Amino acid sequence: MPSINAISVDKLARLIGTPHCPALIDVRTDEDYKADPRLIPGSMRRSHADVAAWRGEFTGRSAIAICQRGAKLSEGAAAWMRHGGVSAETLEHGFEGWRKAGLPLVKTTRMPPPDAEKRTVWVTRARPKVDRIACPWLIRRFIDPRAVFLFVAPAEVEGVAERFSATPFDVEGVFWGHRGDACTFDVMVEEFGLTTEPLLRLAAIVRGADTGRMDLAPQVAGLLAASLGLSRMYADDLAQLEAGMTLYDAFYRWCRDAMDETHTGHSKRPGA
């Protein structure tokens, strides 16, 4: 019988990629993780043995503990978290249930090494427009919710990357950059193993807006206009990124849930 504090794979799949997704904590054993070193999108690794030490990170939040099959490790970790004031559940059937459902799994071999606070750190050029907002959105929603983004002068990206152990993106000559007709967002979707239909639809829109290909999708012009508008509204790149998160949340939900919905400005008047 499933635990009363368990969430189904289908329900979790609807939450991932949205701003309301709980903290996802992978507590699989090292042996199980090494056998399949991938993660459910947005999840982070923690040791079940140290739960009493790290549970405080999530106090006042909701969280989901994920073990191999949704049994003792996730049950115990979730119970310890609840004891510390965290609204914690387990994933029904665990990592195996997610994998068997054919849902996306992030390739951790592509993830940069974390800093001392277990966050990935990224660096790119200041004054972002499209790709340099879209990529951080993708990372925070599907790769590392706590990721840090440094926006610096273009000439200093390489030096900052080296001195501050940051991963450069959307600049010339780096792994996380444009490849042929693909923009950096395309590259991240592919390399991290996130090639779901909604993200591929969004990738086409981002690519069109980032490269001036208005023919790729009818929504390209709208994303470009909104992106340029945000860049004029905010002098602070981090404030622009926070505003852009909402923009991409909306485009993602349209790509996932609302493509077939239509709307007109005319409503029927009473008695008409």
N, C-alpha and C positions, 0 to 999 in steps of 0.2 A: 504494500500500500504506500503511495507517495506521501511524503512528509507534508504536514499542514503548512510548513514554512518553505515549500518548494515552488519554483516557477518553472513553467514548461519551456521547452526549446522554442516553440512557436511564439510564445509571448515575449521571450527575451529577444528573439530575432526582430520583433517589431520595435523594440526599444533601442537597439543598437543603432548608432548614427544619429540619434536625436539628443537634444540637450537635457532630456529627462532620464537618460539611462543611468541606472545605479552604478556604483563602483563595482567593477568585475574583478574578482581576485582568484587567480589560478593557484590552487594549493596542491596540485599533483605532486607526487613524489619525484625526486630527481630522476629516478629510473624511468618512470612513465613519461616524463617530459623529454628525456633524451631519446626515447623511442619514437617520439613525434614532436619535434621542437617547433610547434606552431601554437598560436594562441587564438582563442576566440577574439574577434575584433574588439579593441578597446580594453582588453583585460591586462592585468599586471601580475607578475609572479611574486608570490610570498611563500615562505615556509610555514607549513601547518604547525611545526614544532615551536615557532616563535610567535604564535598568534597573540599571546598576552602582551608582547612587546610592541607589535605594530598595529594592534586594533585601534589605538588612539588616533591614528591618521584619519579614521573614518567616523569618529564620534559625531553624532548629529546628522549623519547621512544614511542613505540606504545603500546596501551592498549585497552582492551575490557571490557566494563562495562556490568555486568550481573545482571538483576533483575528477578522477578518471571516470567513475561510474555514478557519481551522485550518492555516495554512501558515507562511510565513517569519517573520512577526512573533511569533506565539506560540511557534514552535519556537525562535527565537533568544532570546526573553525567558526561556523555561523553561530553556534551556541555561545562560544567564547566572545564573539563580537557583540551579540545581544547583551551579554553580561556587562559589556563596557559601554552600553548606550547606543549601539549601532542597530538600525533596523535591518537585520540580515536574513537572507534566504539562501537556499541552495538551488543549484540547477538540476532539475529532474533528469536523471540518466547521465548527468555530467558531460565531460568532454566527449566521451564516446557517443552519447546521444546526439550531440551537435554534429559530430563528424559523420555519423551514419545518416543524418538528415540531408547531407550534401551541402551544408551551409559554409560560407567562406571562412577560411582560417588564415591568419596573418603569418607570413614567413618571417620568423624571428631572425633568421640569418641575415636579413636585410636591415634589421633595426640597428641604429647606432648604439654604441655602448652608453649606458646611463651615467649620470654624474653621481656625486656622493649622496644626493637626495633621491636617487633612482628615477631621475627624469632624463629624457633625451633633450639635447640642446642643439638648436639649428641656427644658422646665420645666413642672411641674404642681404640684398641691396635695400637701402631705404627707399621710401616713397613708393610703396607697392600699388599695383593697379589690379591685375587679374590673377595671374598664376601665383603671385606671392601672398595672396589672401586665400585662394582656393586650396593651395597645398597645406598651409597651416590648419585650415578647417578640416581637411581630410585626416591629417595626423591627429588632431585633438579628438575627433569623433570616432576614429577607427583604429588608431595605432597607439597613441600615448596621450591620454586626457590631460596629463600634467606637463606636456612638452613646453619648453621655453624657446621663444623666438627672438633673435637679436637682429635688429635692422640697423645696418651701418652704411657708411659711405662706400660706394661701389669699389673704389680702389683699395679698401681695407678689408674686404670680405675674406680673402685668403689669409691675411695675417691674423685676423680675429679668430678664424677657424683654428689656426695652429696654436695660438696662445691661450685660447679659452676652451680648447677641446670641443669645438662646435662643428656640426656637420653642415657644409655649405650646400645651398640649393638654389636653383634657378639663376645660375651664373654660368659663364662660359667655361668649358673644360672640366666640369665636375660630373660625378656619377648621376646626381640628381639634377639633371638639366634637360634641355630640349634634345631630342633625337630625331633627326629628319623632320617629318611633318608633325611628330608628336611633341606636345608641350610637356612641361615638368609634371603637371597633374596626371597626364596620361601615363607617364613613366612610373609614377608612384602607384597608381591603381594596378598596373601590370606587375611591377616588381614585388609588391606586398601581397599579391594574390587576392585582390579585391575586385575581380572582374565580374561583378553582379550586373544585371541589366540596368537597375537604376543608376549605378555609378558610371557605367559606360555611357548612358544617355547624358548624364551630367558632364562627363569628360568631353563629349562632342561639343557641348555648349561652351565649356571653358576654353577648349582648343580654338573654337571659332572666334570668341571674344579676344583671346590672347594673341592670335595671329592675324586678325583682320579678315577671317573667312566667314563672312556673313551668310554664305550659302549653306553652311553645315547644319543649321537648325534655325527655325523661326525665332527661337528665344535668345539667339546670340546677341542681337542688337539691344535687347532689354538688359541682359547681364552687363554688356559693355557700358551702356548708359548709366546703370546703377553704380558700377564700379568706378567710373570716372567721377560721378557725382560724389561718392564717398571720399575719393581722394582730394576733392576740393573742400569738403566739409571738415576734414580732420587734418590738423597740422601734426598731430602725434600719431605715429605709425601704429602703436599698440592700441590706442583708442579706435583707430580705423579698423584694426583687426577684430576687435570686439564687436563693432557694428557689422563688419563683414560676416562674422559667424552667423548672425541672424539671417543675413541675405542668403548665404549658402544653405542654411537649414531649410529655408523656404523653397529654394530651387530643388534641393534633394527630395523634399517631401512631394513636390510636384512630379518629379521624375519617378518616384516610387508609387504614389497613390492617386494622383489627380490628372494624369494625362488624358483620360477619357471624359473628364468633366468639362462641361461648357457653362458659360454664364452670359446672360444678356442684361442690359441695364433696364429692361422693361419689365415691370411687374403688373399683374392684372389688378385693375382697380375694382373695389367692391361694386358688384352689380354690372360690371362691364360684360 
